[in-house]
């Protein structure tokens, strides 16, 4: 046995067809009947016995089910400071109601569904929001307002 045996792929270098005969003979997946289970189909009568012995009746028809994907709703957030900056605008558009020194805000009417607690607050706010952070609740209650679902 030789010490340095040359690999077969190296021997084929420069041989044009690498031992495959005519150029067209090794070209494409059609030369081998397709990819994967191609050619084993229901209409290939001569192959049915082999499919039935190897795979069984499970090869034919569909099986199982796909679980429907959850629809994830986007969470639109807004900070307390942003609401306070735009209070006059919201009141002018009748999106926020003002009673004496208290503002009543329904967050969904403004197009948001979560209230975050960034920034400072000086006004009394009565906010109805589906989602809110702990800091937002603390800051609103500290300023004399209330926060509910």
Beta strands, then each sheet from edge to edge (+ up, - down):
strand 1: 77-79
strand 2: 96-99
strand 3: 102-106
strand 4: 114-116
strand 5: 124-128
strand 6: 131-132
strand 7: 146-148
sheet 1: 1+ 4+ 6+
sheet 2: 2+ 3- 5- 7-
end
